Amino acid sequence: MSDDAQGKLLADWLAGPPGAPPPPELDPAVVEAVLALRPERAPALRLSADDLLADLAAGPLVEAQAVPAGGAHPELPAPANAPRWRRWMLGAGGSSALLVAALALFALRLPKDYEPPAPAAPSAYDELAASGPSSEPEPEAAAGRAPAATTTATPTEPNPDPSPLAKPTVPPAEITLTEERKAKREDAATEPTPTGAFEPSQPASGAGGLGLLDAQRAPADTKPLGGEGQRRAEAEEEARKYASSSSSAPAVAVATPPASPPVSPPQAQSPAPPPAPAVGQSAAGTRVPGTARAGVDADMSAGGAASDDEAMAETVATAAPRGPRPRDRQILGGLPAPKASNVAEPVAMSEAPAPAKQASLEDLAEAEADDALAREQASPDLSVLRARAVPSDGDPRWMSAPAGATESSLRAAIVPPASTGQPAAVTATRWFLDRGRPGDAASAARAGLALGDANTPARAWLLVLLGDAEAASGRPGEAASRYRQAEALNASR
Amino acid sequence: MVARLQRGDRSAVAVLYGWYGDRLYRQAILPRLPVPEAAEDVLRDTFRTVLEKIGTFTWQDRSVYFWLRRVAINKAMDAHRARQRDQRLADAAEREEELAGPARAPRPDAGLEQADLQRMIGLSLDKLNPRYAEALRMRLLEDRSREECAAHFGITVNNFDVLLHRAAKAFRENYPP
């Protein structure tokens, strides 16, 4: 298009009201320049406070979010996180996470010279319990961060850490087993503790599971196992030991959600519910893939989730849809990649109820998907909801646009203050709905809602019309939600 | 307001958004990322970040708006980098941000964005052909009519439209400075 034509388009656009959309043929660079110099010419915001709340996945404001019974798990990252994750990794956040991970790895090398404490000495686990409940969720702690005892999988403690970071496990080829550990495992497997509970005095890197770091260090007394088949057999043997020990000793709720205080030894020794299957076992106790590495998981968790940096938690939570990192893939070898829901565990540890541990995270994700589908398919009686939502104190004049009104003039009227902008938004929304344009109607309604949150008839009408637009767009669930919001406003006005 | 948010009062979100949403969008984000869809994404992301971390906000004798604004600017910069893949522009914008540090604002709630944006725009206009810069100033900043602008330049209105179009394209290439 020639500069003459472009100039004409620009002049026409500038002659229109603020908020009018630019002609599609106009050079985007020119549009951007004008918006930079005259940002009020940009279209009205289409975001509402409800949209913002719907985005939240953490923080105090998310706790009030309704979670359908037996359904959604707010810790699962929203797909909308993905672009942010990419930006985050490209920006300073990515380097911060790498730095934190490097520090964590460095810190984990320190226990190389670790001296196991005397049994009478308070363990790191005791220190954790003595530190009292944290005011903020600390999913990393539950995922096996600092207190080494919590990450040590003893035979009486079948994989306390269902953290997804712990799930990527050492392939059998990397497993080495010290004679001492083997002996301790066998002893413990055949001689369960008197209480059948967690032994907090277990040394940090002692009889626990086989860690990646252990495998890498391979002290002199370790004996690399033979061929692949033998290593697999060893690993499966260990899994059987864990399974048997878990049936004789209940799983210890080391990974207790932070809603409850950290588990103290007396809690661990209290009468326990029926033994919860360890991660890696199905609810029925049958072995599922990954069980053979149950003993490895806990130590892996120490290496995989050792950072208490907030950014790291965010990294983990937002990285969920991306699957394992290249290094994890290497470690995982031929294992099936963990599902996306697995990797969001730090948040799950902070918010999910305790019974969630009894099912695998894959099950939870599938259940959630089923519930979401069921909710989508459940078509509420919209007509009833709408009838209850319509405010009785609206102004009928809002429903009809003035003669000669155009799309741009209607949009341009949706501006502060809310006392005039929201009625104008009602008019515009209705106008779009009458013309079979639910998308534009929803946009206008959201723009009006964003102008203010006062409980007015206009706001209630906007919610009703937004519900109409959602229903017309084939989203009955959203429509019902809007109608209910309007009804609540009417009831409290 | 912050206390309500920290207590988990979700109704306060609408109030906060009503106070600052449009202002952030038009004054902090759009001038740096003048693509409405991308700017809305940045705004949404900004509020998500701030609301998720509202528990960590500590009162420092400044409005929460400045926290929002800082987050929004950072995210707009990130988005700008992702879109343009132009490190030079982003670095220049960051340098400009450093120059505009909070100490330069005599009052935290008085015209920070205006001064900020005016300087950014001034820097970019200074790099343009003076004729282009004048056209943009008159038509877009001073909001003078096409006819008046054309008379000022001694050209026809149609020619002024072309001049303005070319000036806007040139401006975009230099903005953010």
HADDOCK unambig.tbl for C-alpha pairs under 7 A between the chains (distance, minus, plus):
assign (segid A and resid 3 and name CA) (segid B and resid 162 and name CA) 5.86 0.50 0.50
assign (segid A and resid 4 and name CA) (segid B and resid 162 and name CA) 5.59 0.50 0.50
assign (segid A and resid 6 and name CA) (segid B and resid 165 and name CA) 6.83 0.50 0.50
assign (segid A and resid 7 and name CA) (segid B and resid 161 and name CA) 4.55 0.50 0.50
assign (segid A and resid 7 and name CA) (segid B and resid 162 and name CA) 4.47 0.50 0.50
assign (segid A and resid 7 and name CA) (segid B and resid 165 and name CA) 5.22 0.50 0.50
assign (segid A and resid 8 and name CA) (segid B and resid 161 and name CA) 6.22 0.50 0.50
assign (segid A and resid 10 and name CA) (segid B and resid 165 and name CA) 6.84 0.50 0.50
assign (segid A and resid 11 and name CA) (segid B and resid 161 and name CA) 6.18 0.50 0.50
assign (segid A and resid 29 and name CA) (segid B and resid 169 and name CA) 5.71 0.50 0.50
assign (segid A and resid 29 and name CA) (segid B and resid 172 and name CA) 6.02 0.50 0.50
assign (segid A and resid 30 and name CA) (segid B and resid 165 and name CA) 6.66 0.50 0.50
assign (segid A and resid 30 and name CA) (segid B and resid 168 and name CA) 5.16 0.50 0.50
assign (segid A and resid 30 and name CA) (segid B and resid 169 and name CA) 5.12 0.50 0.50
assign (segid A and resid 32 and name CA) (segid B and resid 34 and name CA) 4.83 0.50 0.50
assign (segid A and resid 32 and name CA) (segid B and resid 35 and name CA) 6.14 0.50 0.50
assign (segid A and resid 32 and name CA) (segid B and resid 172 and name CA) 6.88 0.50 0.50
assign (segid A and resid 33 and name CA) (segid B and resid 168 and name CA) 5.54 0.50 0.50
assign (segid A and resid 33 and name CA) (segid B and resid 169 and name CA) 6.94 0.50 0.50
assign (segid A and resid 33 and name CA) (segid B and resid 171 and name CA) 6.37 0.50 0.50
assign (segid A and resid 33 and name CA) (segid B and resid 172 and name CA) 5.04 0.50 0.50
assign (segid A and resid 34 and name CA) (segid B and resid 168 and name CA) 6.93 0.50 0.50
assign (segid A and resid 35 and name CA) (segid B and resid 30 and name CA) 6.84 0.50 0.50
assign (segid A and resid 35 and name CA) (segid B and resid 31 and name CA) 6.84 0.50 0.50
assign (segid A and resid 35 and name CA) (segid B and resid 34 and name CA) 5.53 0.50 0.50
assign (segid A and resid 36 and name CA) (segid B and resid 30 and name CA) 6.15 0.50 0.50
assign (segid A and resid 36 and name CA) (segid B and resid 31 and name CA) 4.13 0.50 0.50
assign (segid A and resid 36 and name CA) (segid B and resid 32 and name CA) 6.94 0.50 0.50
assign (segid A and resid 36 and name CA) (segid B and resid 34 and name CA) 5.45 0.50 0.50
assign (segid A and resid 37 and name CA) (segid B and resid 31 and name CA) 6.93 0.50 0.50
assign (segid A and resid 37 and name CA) (segid B and resid 140 and name CA) 6.76 0.50 0.50
assign (segid A and resid 37 and name CA) (segid B and resid 141 and name CA) 6.93 0.50 0.50
assign (segid A and resid 38 and name CA) (segid B and resid 140 and name CA) 6.81 0.50 0.50
assign (segid A and resid 39 and name CA) (segid B and resid 26 and name CA) 5.24 0.50 0.50
assign (segid A and resid 39 and name CA) (segid B and resid 30 and name CA) 6.23 0.50 0.50
assign (segid A and resid 39 and name CA) (segid B and resid 31 and name CA) 6.66 0.50 0.50
assign (segid A and resid 40 and name CA) (segid B and resid 26 and name CA) 6.48 0.50 0.50
assign (segid A and resid 42 and name CA) (segid B and resid 36 and name CA) 6.56 0.50 0.50
assign (segid A and resid 49 and name CA) (segid B and resid 13 and name CA) 6.23 0.50 0.50
assign (segid A and resid 49 and name CA) (segid B and resid 14 and name CA) 4.86 0.50 0.50
assign (segid A and resid 49 and name CA) (segid B and resid 17 and name CA) 6.31 0.50 0.50
assign (segid A and resid 52 and name CA) (segid B and resid 44 and name CA) 6.40 0.50 0.50
assign (segid A and resid 52 and name CA) (segid B and resid 47 and name CA) 6.73 0.50 0.50
assign (segid A and resid 52 and name CA) (segid B and resid 48 and name CA) 6.37 0.50 0.50
assign (segid A and resid 55 and name CA) (segid B and resid 48 and name CA) 6.37 0.50 0.50
assign (segid A and resid 56 and name CA) (segid B and resid 48 and name CA) 5.87 0.50 0.50
assign (segid A and resid 56 and name CA) (segid B and resid 52 and name CA) 6.40 0.50 0.50
assign (segid A and resid 58 and name CA) (segid B and resid 52 and name CA) 5.17 0.50 0.50
assign (segid A and resid 59 and name CA) (segid B and resid 51 and name CA) 6.89 0.50 0.50
assign (segid A and resid 59 and name CA) (segid B and resid 52 and name CA) 4.26 0.50 0.50
assign (segid A and resid 59 and name CA) (segid B and resid 53 and name CA) 5.91 0.50 0.50
assign (segid A and resid 59 and name CA) (segid B and resid 55 and name CA) 6.75 0.50 0.50
assign (segid A and resid 60 and name CA) (segid B and resid 6 and name CA) 6.07 0.50 0.50
assign (segid A and resid 60 and name CA) (segid B and resid 7 and name CA) 6.54 0.50 0.50
assign (segid A and resid 60 and name CA) (segid B and resid 8 and name CA) 4.78 0.50 0.50
assign (segid A and resid 60 and name CA) (segid B and resid 55 and name CA) 6.79 0.50 0.50
assign (segid A and resid 61 and name CA) (segid B and resid 5 and name CA) 6.82 0.50 0.50
assign (segid A and resid 61 and name CA) (segid B and resid 8 and name CA) 4.28 0.50 0.50
assign (segid A and resid 61 and name CA) (segid B and resid 9 and name CA) 6.59 0.50 0.50
assign (segid A and resid 61 and name CA) (segid B and resid 10 and name CA) 5.96 0.50 0.50
assign (segid A and resid 64 and name CA) (segid B and resid 8 and name CA) 6.94 0.50 0.50
assign (segid A and resid 87 and name CA) (segid B and resid 78 and name CA) 6.53 0.50 0.50
assign (segid A and resid 91 and name CA) (segid B and resid 78 and name CA) 6.78 0.50 0.50
assign (segid A and resid 450 and name CA) (segid B and resid 18 and name CA) 6.29 0.50 0.50
assign (segid A and resid 451 and name CA) (segid B and resid 18 and name CA) 6.02 0.50 0.50
assign (segid A and resid 452 and name CA) (segid B and resid 18 and name CA) 5.47 0.50 0.50
assign (segid A and resid 453 and name CA) (segid B and resid 14 and name CA) 6.01 0.50 0.50
assign (segid A and resid 453 and name CA) (segid B and resid 15 and name CA) 6.54 0.50 0.50
